[in-house]
C-alpha cells in the first residue's frame, strides 16, 4: 500500500478547469464541444484533464501531443469507450468503429480493408461515381438554364448517398426499393443517436434511467429497428439474385459468411455484416458531402482561389466530357484546396473517442487506464504555433510543404492516425476530389440575387460531424468552353 501511495505521489495529473460535483465539466461542453474545448485548451494547455459526469477525460489539442497519443503511445490508447448510442446501432460493438481493441477488431478491419476499401474496389466503383455525378451535373444544367438557385448542401449529400447505396447495396437511392423520404429520416436519426450526448455515457450506473425518462432510449430503439429492417430488405434482394452491375459490399460480405470466415472469436454472422454496413452508411455518407460543401463555401468567400482552381482544372482537362481518375492525380492545386478545407473544417473535429488501455505519459502527465481520450484536430488546424495566419483560407501554404492528410503529419489529421485511423481514406478522398473537380469544371457559381460575399456564414451544426449549419445555396452558370 505504501508503494502504491508513493507511486501516486509521483504521478502528475494534467491541468483541469474547475468543475462541479457530479456533472464535473459537462456544463462547459456547450453546443459545439470542439470549440469550447479549444477555448479551454488556450488556458489550460495542450493536455487537459476534464471530468464528464463520472468519466475522466483527457483532451489533447496540439500536433505534438497528438503525435504522442496517436503514434508514440498508440498501443496504450487505441480502444474505444462503450457508448450507449453506438451500442445498439453496432449490434453490441460488432462493427469496426466502436469495437474495443481486440483480435476480432483486428481481423475484421483487415478483411474490410482488403475487400471493401482497397484501391482496387475504389476503382471498380468509379462507373458508379461517374453515373451519379452525371445525374447531378444534369440537374445543375437545368437550374443553370432557368437561372434558379440550387441547395448544394442537399445536392452533395444526395450525391454521396447515391454512390454509397449503389456501391454498398447495389440499389439506386432514387429507385423503387428505397422510399427516399423514409431513408433520409432513417439516416438522419441514426446520426443523431450516434452523436447524441446520452446520460448513460457519463453516468454509467444511473444514466439509463435519465435516457429512459427523456425518451431517448425509445427513439433509439425505433431507429435501430428501422435500420435493421432496411438491412434485411437488402439481404432478401441479394438472395433473389436479380441485381445487375459490379459486386457490391453486401455481395462481398455475404460471400464471407458463406465461406464461414472466422474472425477472432467466431464465425461471421448476419449481425456482424449489419454492423459493418452501418459503418459504411454512416461513415461514408456525411464526411465526403460535408467536405465538398465546406470547400465550395470557402471558394465562394475567396474568389481568387476559386478562379485559380477552376483554371487549373479547365486547363488540365481541356474539352473532355468526363474527368478521369488519372486526370485528378494531376490537379495539384485542387488537392491543396481540399487539404486547406480539412485544416479548417475536419468533418470529425474530435475524431472518434478513444479509451486508454494501459497507463502512459504525455508531457510528463500520467494518463491512467480507462481514461477517455479526445484529440481536438479542429483546434490543431487553427493553432497559431503551427499555422501562420490560421484564419486565412490559403491553399498556397501547402506549396513546397510535405504536409498531407494521410495520418503521418500531426498538424493535419482529418482521418485520424495510428491503428484506428480511417480505413477508407482513399475512398473518401476520391469521392471528394472527383465530385469537386466536376462541379468546378462544368459550372461557374454565383451567389443568389441580393447576396454578397460577406453574407456567407460559417456557422457549424452540433453533432458528431461538424457540418455547415445553414445550407449553401448558389446559382450555377454553365461553363461554355465545352
Ligand atoms: C472524407 C471522408 C472521411 C473522413 C474525413 C473520415 C474520417 C474518419 C475519422 C476521423 C475516423 C476516426 C479515426 C480515429 O479514431 O483516429 C474514421 C474512422 C473510420 N471511418 Fe472514416 N472518414 C471518411 C470516409 C469514410 C468512408 C467513405 C468510410 C466507409 C465506407 C469510412 C469508414 C470508417 C471506419 C470503418 C472507421 C473506423 C476505424 C476504426 O475504428 O478502426 N470513412 N474516419
Boltz pocket constraint, residues with backbone or C-beta under 6 A from the ligand:
constraints:
  - pocket:
      binder: B
      contacts: [[A, 96], [A, 97], [A, 98], [A, 109], [A, 279], [A, 280], [A, 281], [A, 283], [A, 284], [A, 285], [A, 287], [A, 288], [A, 291], [A, 347], [A, 348], [A, 351], [A, 352], [A, 353], [A, 413], [A, 414], [A, 415], [A, 416], [A, 417], [A, 419], [A, 420], [A, 421], [A, 422], [A, 423], [A, 424], [A, 425], [A, 427], [A, 428], [A, 429], [A, 432]]
      max_distance: 6.0
